[in-house]
Amino acid sequence: MSFYEYLADNHRRLFIEACGHVGAVLVCTLLAAVLGVLIGLVASRSERAGDLATAATGAFLTVPTLALVGLLIPVTGLGLAPTLAALTLCGLLPIVRNSLVALRTGDPSLVDAARGIGMSRWARFVRVELPLAWPSILTGIRASTRLLVGVAAVAAYASGPGLGNEIFRGLGSPDSENALNEVLAGTLGIFALSVLFDAAYLLLERLTVPRRIARPVQPEERTT
């Protein structure tokens, strides 16, 4: 069976797996974004706390993703839970790092002015610091999403959703006539999703980042 015939015969299953992949990445990116920005806010007030936060979140990327998922299975069981936990932990570093940089380098005069008119700490963060830091934070979220699109494939090891099931199915039966088609379909599907996510972030950036604010250039770490 040719690759195109395989796609035609299995397009419904592939679509469902792709939707599961997108859903897992979106949920985990949202969780990582909320946690990462909050960690960045707390840790930005102290150099030592910032270093500790960066080191702690970076440690999750030094552990092979397959091993991390395996370690979570006894705690969370199989299925969606270990997938969400592992992906959220893996997605924290780019967001925490960019949040720290952005919150530490914001315009202090605007923060002082907000403090002078009696704004609470939370109000200053929401109305002054977060908007100023948003371009850099968005860059971190984008890098985190790009990372998670690929890492999410490993979730199939724990019976999680996504196109990784297609890849593992092919690798698990290399003698099958469709083994190559399965691996190729899963791999190309993940690549296509990565491109679509990137395009969506470019659109979001245009809609939410004022043109007068230069787009920040941040190093993107990728640890395998």
N, C-alpha and C positions, 0 to 999 in steps of 0.2 A: 504494500500500500504506500502510495506516495504521500509526502507531507501535506500537500493540498487536499488530498482525499481524506487524510486523517483529520484535518481541521474541519472539513465539511461534515464528517460523520460525528464529530465530538464537540461541535461548536457550542452547544448548550451547556455541557459540563464545563468547558473551558471558561465560558462567560460567568457561570456561577462561581468558579474558583477565583476568577479575576475580581469579581465583586467582593468575595470574602477577603481577598488580599488587600484591596483598597480599603475596605471597612476596618480591618485590623490596623493598617498603617495610620489611617485617619484618627482612630480612637487613641492609639498609643502616642501619636504626635501631639494630640491635644493634651493628654495627661502629662507628657514630658514637658510641654510648653508651660503649663500651669505650674508644675513642680519646679521646673528649671528657673522660671522668672522669680518665683518666691524664694528659692534658694539663693539666686543672685541678689535679690533685694536684701536678704538677711546678711549675706556674706560680704556685701559690698562695703560695709562700714568698717571692716577690719582686714588688713592685709593677710594676717594669719588665717582668718576664717575663709577668705577667698582662696588661698592656697589649698586649704583643707578641702573645700568644696570641689575645686577642680581635680584634686588628686583622687577624691572619693568617687566622683562620677566617672573619671577616666579609668578607674580600676575595673569598672564593669566591661570596658572595651578590651581590656587585656585578657579577659577570660574568653576562650573560644565560645562562640554563641551556642554551638551544639552542647557544650558542657554546661553552660549556664541554664539552658532549657532543661537538661537532664537533672541538674541539681534542684530545680524548682518543682519537678514532677512529684516527688514524695510529699511536698508541702501543699501544692495546689491541685494535684491530680492531672489527668490528661485533658486535652481539649483547648478551649479558649483561654482559660485562666493562666497557664504558664506562658502562653504566647503573649498575652497582654503585659504580664509582669516583666518578661525578658526584654521585649521590645521597648517598653517604657524606660527601663534601666539603661538600655543601650543608647537611647535617644537623648539622654540628659546632657551629656558633655558639651556638644556644640551650643546648646541653648544656655547652659549655665555660664560657659566661658564668655559668650558674646554679651549676655546680660551683665556680667561683672564689669566688662570693659565699658559698656555703654553707660551704666549707672555711675561708674566712677569718673567718667570723662564728660558728663553732662555740664551744661552751663550753670556754674554755681550761683551766678547773680540772679537767675530766674528762681532757683530753689530758695535762695535767701529772701527774695521778694515775696514768694508764696508763704514762707515762714513768718515774714514780717506782718502780713495781713491776717495772720491767725489761722492759717490752714493746719489741719491735723496732719500727722505723719502719713496716714493712709490717703488723705485727700491730695497731699503734695505728690505722692507716688502716682496716683491715678490720673491727676489732671496736669501734672508738670513733668515729672521724671519719666513716666512711661511713654508719653508721646515723643519726647526727645530721644529716648532710647529705642523706639520702635524700629527704625531702619536696621539697626544692628541686630536687634532681637529677631527680626524677620529673616535676616540672613542666617542666623543660627538655626531657626526653625526649618528653613529650607534645606540646610545641610543635614539636619537631623532626619528629615523626611527622605532625602536621597539615600541616606545610610539605611534607614529602616525598610525601604522598598526591597533592598537586596537581602537584608538580614531576615525579613519575614519569611523567606523561603524555608528557613531552618525550622519554622514552627510546625511543619508537616511531621517532623520527628515525634512531636507530642500530640499527633492527631489534630493539630490546629488547622485553621482555614488557610486558603491561598493556593497560589500556583506552585508552591513547593511540593504539593502532593503529586503534581504531574511529574516533576523532576525525580522525586523519590520513587515513584512508581516505575519509571523507566530504569533508574539505577538499580532498583531491587530485582528486576527481571531482565538482565542484559541479553538473554537469549531470545526474548520475545521479538516478534517481527516489528512491533511498534515501539520498541525501547528507545530508539533514536528519535522517533517522532515525538514521543512523550517528553523527553529531555529538551528537545529543541522547542517544542511548543511552550513549555514552562519558562525556559530561559528567554525566549523572544518576547513572551508576554510580560515578564518582569521588566525587560528593557523598555517595552512600549509604555508601561505604566510609569516608569521613571521619567520618560520624556514628557508624558502628559502632566505629571505632577509639577515638573519644572516649568512648563508653560503656564500652569495655573498660578504658580508663585510669581512669575513675571507679571501676570495680569493683576494679581493682588498687590504687588509692589507699586504698579502704576496707579492703582486706585487709592492706595492708603499712604504713600510716601510723597510729600510735597516735592515738586521739582527743584525747589531751592535748596533741599537737603541732599547733599551728594551721597550717592550710594556707598556705604562703607565697604571697604575691602578687608575681609577677615580670612585668616588662614583656616582651612577646613581640614580637621584631623580625621583620618580614617585608619583605624587600627583593626587588623584582622587577626 
